[in-house]
Amino acid sequence: MIKKLIFISFSAVLLAIGQVSAQTNSVYDYTEAFHPIFYTQNGSPYRSASGKPGHAYWQNSADYIIKVSLDEQINQVSGHLTIHYTNNSPDDLQHLWFQLDQNLFQADSRGQATIPLQDSRYGSAESDFKGGFQLTNLHFSDGSKASYEVIDTRMRLELPKVLKAGGQSVTLEMEFSYTVPEYGADRTGILDTKNGKIYTIAQWYPRVCVYDDILGWNTDPYTGPGEFYLEYGDYHVEIDAPADHIVVAGGELLNPTEVWTSEQLSRYKQAFESERTILIRSAEEVTNAASRPNKKRLTWKYKLDNAHDFAWASSKAFIIDGARINNPSGKSALALSAYPAESNGGNAWERSTEYTKASIEHYSKKWLEYPYPVAVNVASNVGGMEYPAISFCGATAKAGNLWGVTDHEFGHNWFPMIVGSNERLHAWMDEGFNTFINGLSTEEFNKGEYHKKFGNRNSMAPAFSKPDLEPIMSSPQNMKEKNIGILAYYKPAYGLRLLRDEIIGAERFDSAFRKYIAYWAYKHPTPDDFFRTMENETGENLAWFWRGWFKNNWALDQAVRSVEYEGLDPKHGAIITIDNLQKLAMPVVIEATTESGKKIRKKLPVEIWQRNTSWRFKLKSTEKLTRVIIDPDNVYPDMDPYNNVWPRN
């Protein structure tokens, strides 16, 4: 049964008392916005139409044994690498591809050639640094020599015989070395301090490229903006360093009795059981030679299972402290911080372990339990960069800035360390998701200590709606560097918060988001897998949202056109006409204020725009309206708030 709406007719006289917006021409196309076909591929045995991994889902794996030495005289890392690679795919493989990320720092690399003359996060166009990998003695486990070709930041290695589908493995060994760049694209580097250099070591060994059911070999060159896409496996790493150094890493320390002094070992063990930060090596001890074993060099042994990368840091300047991380299951991990004397004091890095512990515990409880044995925060000249179980953050950060970067980098343990999306192509699936969960974490931390409202949430709408802005679903290499912050971080995070708080509802959204994380933990989801999961779990068709906010750079402009009264009597209610003037559709929240000051709210679902560019509806009121406003809470990304209000000021 259809209710009959009352419009202008011979039996009902409407008195128009509203002002008509000066902008009445709409570019909105509801057939485009709500086109029923969004997905270009059906579900497959590998990826279900429901968003889950399919019953035949597969991914390959790579296990690493790495033994290296740090030479601080020449800033060089060198050593031996063993890779055990397993082909779980349904395809026979005749060659392997590797990422050689340090080759970005060769003078003739593609990445160096694409650095603009102006300042860039990824380096300097005038750099004369001579970096890159030196590879020798590549051979297979049977001793046969490997044939390979290096092409910029990639290496193609020919297999001596076909690596059969369905689980066959091959083991490869090589020697490698490289000079650590002082500033390695804000991801790795060397910080000079008064007590010695801090080495933050990442992208430091040849890594196998991902072979998947989407693109086969993923071999996009590393040019700086796009991050990483890697296979999961187990790591066993031995790092030989000067004995006055402390080496921290994203993994379980296997030989603490060999590398700590007896006093430090005792404090280290206390930290595992302490809810409060325990100093393991104090600022005063940094300059005391007795605070390190009386040897020339030491080997630190670490392991990390089911991870897709490994990073570490080394310095004789480190203050070290730690505390226990509590997981919901009762299992614990160790929060550890390593920082120089310059970063100590004044509400700065002495709170790093507190921040790390709180961040990890929040995400473990809210989304999925933290899987790693440690969470290490390192002060460095890297502004903020994440690796499994270890983060590099700016040494000068303090207070809310240090909380923010710490929380963000450790949030990355969920995206993309646990949920292993392709960062090289889809930065928003890790940076945007992470920025979204960071907002919830910051609201909770220490009763909102650093939670601040910077004006209206929709204040960024003009930045999100710039006509020359690329879509979110562009690769980082395909974005202007100045736009990466908006497109990879803020706009997708804003969209998810909008979806959660205004469109779906927090409870249903959070439940679906947890399912997405659980379904794709330690796997490789695509954008469609995320979209499908959210739709299937919430029961909502969200193609209009994905299409407008993620796939296209569509703008939102909702407007109040007019306010009319039925008959001549406001007691019978008001007829309000609203327009959708731009290409993006959204639900509409209306708040009307009556002559007596009473406020009346009405929320209209996005479905009003499925076949309309304007919409008329009746608001139940019994007196004249003095003000009508769309989006009274300023949470929708409306590019022109002026026409949201009636009457116009």
N, C-alpha and C positions, 0 to 999 in steps of 0.2 A: 504494500500500500504506500503510495507516495503522498506526502503532505504537500498541500498546495501553498506555495509562497505568495505573499501579497505584494504585488508590484503596482506600478501606476495603472489605474483603470478608471472607468467611468464611475465606479462605485466607491473609489478611494482616492481622495485628493491628497497629494503629498506636498507639503510646503518645504521647499529647499531653503535651508538657512546656512548651509555649509559653503565654504569656498572651494572652488575647483583648482586643483593643482595646475601650475603653469606648465608642468611637464606631463602631458597626457598621452604622448605617443609611446606605445609599448613595443619593444623588440622581442618580447617573450614569445616563444614558440612551444606550446604545450605538447605538440606531437613529437618534437625533438627532445624536450626535457623528459618526457615520460615514454619514450620509445620502448616497446616491450623487449627488444633484443639488445642486451648489453654485453653478454658474454659471447666471444667469438669462437669459443671451442666448447664442446660438450665434455662431460666428465669422462675419465678414462680409468683403466685398471690401476694407473699410477696415482691419479689425483681424482678423488670422488667429486661428483657434482655437489655434494653436501659441504664441501670445504675440507673434509678430512683427507689424510693420506689414503690412497686407494689400497685395495687388498693386495696389489702387486707392487706397491711402492718400493723403490730401491734407492740406495745411494752408495757410492764407493767410499772407501776409507783409506787413511794414510797414517801410519804410525812412525814416529821419529825417535831416533837415538842420536843425540847431539853432544859432542865433547869439544868445548872451545876454550880458548885462552884470551884474556884481555891484556893488551900491551898499552899501558897508559903513556908510555914515552912517545909512541907514534899514533896513538888513538886507533888501534887496530884490533879487530876481532878476527880470529882465525881458528880453524879446527876441522873436525871430521863429522860428516853427516851420513847416517844410515836411514833409508826410507823403505818401509815395508808397505807396498800399495796393493790393495785388494779390489778387484774388478767385480762388483756385485751387479753390474748392469746386464741387460739382455744382449749386449753387443760385444763382439770380439774387438779388442783394441790392438792396433799395430804400432802405436806410438803414445807417448805421454807428453803433456805440456806442463811447464813449470812457470811460476811467477818469480821473477828476479827483481824485486822491488827496489833494491839499492841501485840498480842501473838507472833509476830516475835521476840520480845525481852525477851521471856522466855528462860531460859538456855537450855531447851530440845527441842526447836523448830527446824523444818526442815531447816529454813533459817539460824539459828545460826550454825547448823551442816554443812552447805555448804559454810560457809565463809572461804576463804583460809587463810593460815598462814601469807602470805604477806599482805601488806596494801590493804584494800578494802574500797570502798565508803560506803558499806552497814554495816560496823561494824568491830569489832575485834573478832578474834577467841578466844582470851583470856578473853573476857568480862565476868564479874561476876555480871552484872546488872540483877536484878530480876524484870522484867516487866510483862506485860500482863494484860488482863481484869479480873476484878472480877465482876461476874454477879449474881444478886439476884432478887427474886420476879418477875420472868417472868410470865406474865398472859395476858389473852385476855380481851377485853373490857367488857365482861360479868362477869369478875371476875374469870373465870376458870383458873386453873394453866396450864402453858405450859410445855410440855415435850420436852427436847432438849438434844443434845449430842455435846460437843465441840471436834473437831478434828483438832489439830494444829491451824491454822489461820482461821478456818471455824467452823460454827455451823449449825447443822441440827436441825430444829424445826418442830415437828409434829403438824399438824393442827387438831383441835378437830373434824372438819368435812370437807368434800371436798370443796375447794374453786372453785366455778364453773367458767367455761370459759366465756368469753364475757363481763367482767366488774364487777364481784363480788369482794367485798373488805373485808378485815379483819383488825382489829386494835389490835396491840400488845403493851404492856408496859413492862418496866424493869428498874431496878436500875443498875447502872454500875459505876466502878471506875478503875483508873489505875495510876501508877506512871509515870510521864513524863520522858522519857530518856533524858540524857544530850545531846547525839548525836544519833538521831533516824534515822539511815540509810540515812542521808543527806536529810531528808524530814520533820522532826520535831525535836525540841530540846530546849535547854536552853543556852543562852549566858550570861555569867557574864560580867557586866560592872561596872565602878566605882560608878555608881549611882543606881545600882540594876540589877536584872536578867531580861532578855528578854525571855519570853515564846512564842515560835511559835508552835501553837497547830494544829495538823492535824492527820488524821486517828484516831480520838479520840472518836468515838462512833461506835457501831455495825452497819454495813451497809448491806442492802439486796443485795445479788448477783443478777446478771442479768440472767433472763430466756429469751432466744431468739429462733428464728427459725433456728439457725445455730447449736448450741450445746445443746439446752435445758438449763439446769443449768450450768452456768460458774463458776466452783468451783476450779480453779487452786489455789494452796496455794500461799500465799505471802511469797516470800523468799528474797526480796530486789530488784533485778534487774527489774522485771516486775512491771509496775505501776498499773493503775486501770481501771476498767470497771464497770460502775455504772448506775443505773436507774435515770431518771429525776423525779423531784418532787418539792414541795414547802417546805421551811424551816422557822420555827419560833424558834429562839434561844434566851435564856436568860442566861447571864453569870454573876455570882456573883463573884466579885473580891475585893481585898482591895481598899479602896477609893483613896489611893494615886497612884493607877495604872490607866493607860489609856488602854482601851480595843478597839482594832480595829478589824474589821471583814469584810469578803467578803459579805456584805449585807447592806441594808438600816438601818441606826440607827433610831429607832422609838422614843426614849426618850432623845433627846439631851439636853433639858432643865434640866433634872434630873442629868446628868453626867458631864456637862461642867460647869465651873465657868461662871459668866455673861460676863466677858471679853472674855473668850475663845469662848463662844457661839456667840458673836458678830463677832469675827474673822472667826469662822467656817461658818457663813452665808455669810460673804464677799467672802470666798474662792469659794463658789458656783457660784459666778458671776464674778470672776476675771480671766483674761487671764494670769496673772502673779502669781507666787507663793506667797501665803499669809502665814505668820507664825501664827500658832494657839497657839502653846506653844513653847517659845524660849528656847535656851540653858540655859540662865540665870534663867529662871523660873523653870527649872527642879529641882534645889536645893532649891527652895522657897516653903515652905509648903503651903503658901497661894495660890499657883497655882493649888491646888486641893481642892474640897469641904471638909469641916471640919466634916467628918464622918468616921466611921470605915470601912464600906463596901458599895459598890454600885452595882446595877444590871444594866447591859447594855443589851438593848433589840434590837434585829436585826431580819430582815426578808429578804429572798431571794427567788424569784419565778423561777420556771422552770430551775432548776440547778441540777447537779448530785453530788454535794458535798458542804461542808461548812467548812471553816477554819478560825482561829482567832489568835490574838496575844495579849499579856498583859504585861505591864511593868510600873514601876514608873520612868524609865529612859528615856522615849520617849520624844524627840523633835517631834512636829507634824506640818506639813505644808500641804497646799492643793491649788488646782486651778481647774477651770472649764474645763471639756472636752466637746468639741463641736461635735455633731453627724450631719451627712448630713441632717437628717430629721428636724433638729432644736431642737431636744431633747438634754438635757445635762446630764452629769454625773460628779462625783467629783473624781479628782485624789488626793490621800492622801498618804503622806509618814510618816513613824514612824521610828525613828533612834536615837541612843544614841549620847552623846556629842563627843565620840571618832570618830564617823563617819562624823562629821560636819566640813567643811572647806577643802580648798585645792583641789577644783574641785571634790568634793566627793558627799556625800548624800544630800547636800543642793541643788543639781540639780536633785535629784531623781524625784520630781513631774514634772519638765520640761520634763524629759525623758518619764515618764509614760504618760503624756498628749499627747506628740508627737507620741508615739508609738500607742496608742489607736486610735487617730484621723487618722493616716495613714491607719491602717487596716480597720477602719470603712468605710473610703472613697473608698479604693481599693477593698475590698472583701465583707464585710457584716457589717451592723451597729452593734456597740457594744450594748449588751442588758442589761447590769447590771447598777445599780445606782451608784456604786463606782468602783474605781480601786486603791487598797491599796498596797503600796510597803513597806515591813518591813525589816529592817536590822537585821541580825541574824547570828548564826553560821551555818546555812544551806546555802550551796554555791549557790543554785538556785533551787527553787521548786515552782510549780504553783498549784493554786486552783482557782475555779471560783471567779473572782473579787478581788483576793488577791494573792500576790507573796511574797516569802521569798528569800532574796538575801544576799550575803555575806557582812558583816558589814565593811570589809576592802576594798571593791571594790571602785574604783574611776575612773574618766575620761572615756576613751573608754571601759574599763572593766565593769564599772557600767552601761554605756549605753547598752553594749552588753547583759549583764545578765538581765537587766530590760526589754529590748526589747524582748528578747527571752521568758522570763517567761510570759509577758503579751500577746505575740503572741499566747501562749498556750490557751488563752481564745477562740480562733477560733478552734484550734486543741489541745486537744480533748474536751474542755468544751462545745462549740457549736456543732461541728461535733463530736459526741460521739463514736469514734472508740474504739476497744478493745485494750487498751494499754498493757494489760497483755500478749497478743499474738502478736500484730503487732505494736511494738514501732515505726517503721518507719512511720506509718500513722499519728503520732502526732509529734514526734521529727523531722523526716525528712521534713515533710510538713512545720513545723514551722521554721526550719532552712532555708528552701528555702525562705519563705516570709520575714524572718529577713534580708536576703541579700538585698532585694529590699527596705526594710524600711531604712536600714543603708545608702544606696546610697542617699536617699532623705533627711535624718535628717540633719537639720541645714546646708543645702547646702553641704552635704558630710563631715561634721566635722570629723567623725570617719570612713569614707569609705577609706580603704587602699587596695592597690593591693599588695598581698604578692607573687610576682613572677608570673609565668604562671599559668593559671587555671588548666592546666593538670599536674601540678607538683605532685599532689596526686595520679596520675595513678598507680605508683608502689605499693602504699599502698592499692589501690582498687583492684589490680590484684594479691595479694599474693595467692599462691595456697592453703594455709591452712586457708584462710578466709572463714567463713561461708557465706551462701547467706543472702541477706538483709531480705528475707522472712523466717527468723528464729525467734523464740521467744527470748526475752532477756535472759531468763533462759537458753537458748540453745546456748548462745554465750560466748566465753571467755570474761571475764570482760574487758580486754584490748581492745577488738574489738568493744565494744558497741558504743563508740564514732564514729567510722567509719561507722558501719552498721546501726545504728539507726538515726544518725544525718547527717554526711557529705556525705556519698555515695548516699543515696536517694535524698538529697538536690541537689547535683551535677547533678544527673540524671534528676531531674525536670528542673533544669536550662538549661541543654543540650536540653531537649525536647522543652522547651519554646523558647530558643534563636536560636537554630540551626536546629531543626527538623520540628517543627510545625510553629513557628513564635509567637512573643509575643502577638499580638492582639488576634489571634485565641485561643492560650493557655489560656490567662487570662480570656477570655469569658467563656471557658469551665470550668476552675477552679472555677470561680464564680458560675456557674451552679451547680457544684458538692457541693459546700458549701451550696447553697440555697436548693438543693434537700434533703440534709442530715442534715440540721440544727436540732438539738435536737433529732436526731435519731441515729441509730447504723449501719453505713456502714461497709462492709467487703472490703478486697482488690479488689475482683472482681467488686464490685459496683463502686469503683473508676476507675478501668481500663475501664469498660464498658461505664461509663459516658464520660470519655475523648475521647474514640473512637467515640461514637455516636454524641457528640457535635462537634468534629473537622472533622469528616468524614474520619479519618485515621485508617487503620488497624495497630495497634501498638503491636501486639502479639510478634513480634520479639524483641521489646524493653523490654517489661515486662519480657519475658522469659529469655533474656540474662542478664539484669541488676538487676532485682529484684528476680526472681525465682532461677536463677543460678549465680554462681560467675564466669562468663565468662570474659575473657580478650580481649582487642582490640589490634591488631598489623597490621596496614596498612603499605605497603611498596611500594616505587617506584622501579620497577624492571629494566626498561630500557626506554630510550628515543631514538627514531629513526626518520629519515626523510624520507618522501615519495619520491621515486626516489633518486636522488642525490642532490636535490635542497631544502634547508630549506624554500624557498619562498612558497612551496606548503603545508607547515604546518608540525607539528610534531605528530608522533604516540607515545603515552605514554602508557606503560603497568604498571599496579599496581596489587598488590597481597593483599589478605586478609588472613593473616597467622594464626590468632587465631580464637576462636569460636564465638566472638561477631561481629555482623555486625553494620555498621554505615554509614551514608552519607560520602562522600569524598569531601573535599575542596582542590583544587590544585591551587598553584600560581607558574607561570613560569616567569623567568626574562630573557629578551633578551640581546643580545650583546650591544644594545644601552641603556640598563637600563630600558626599558619599562617593566611593570609588567602586566601579563595577568592572570585573575582568572577564574576558572571554578568550579562549584559545581555539583557533581554527586549525584543523589538520592540513597537512600539505596537499591532501587530495582535492582541496577546493581548486587547485591550479591544474588538475588533470585535463580539464577541457575548457578552461577559462583564462582570459587575461585580466579580467576584473571580476569582483565578487560583491554581491549585495547580501546583507544579512540583517536580521532583526536583533537588536539588543533590548532585552527586557529592562525597561526603566519606566519610572512614573513621573519624572520631572525633566526639565530642560537640562541639556548637557552644556557644560562650559568648556570642556576640553576632552579631546579624544586623541590618544597617542598609540602608535604601533611600537611594540618592543619597549615597554616602560622600564625594563631592567637593563636595557642596553647590552644585550648578549648576542644578538644576531648581527651578522656582518653587513649591515645596510650601508651602502656607499653614500646615501644622501639623507641623513636624519632630519633635515629641514622639512621635507614633505611627509614625514611620519606623523606630523602634528596637525590637528585641526582645533581652532582656526589657525591659519598661518600668522606668525608674529610679524 
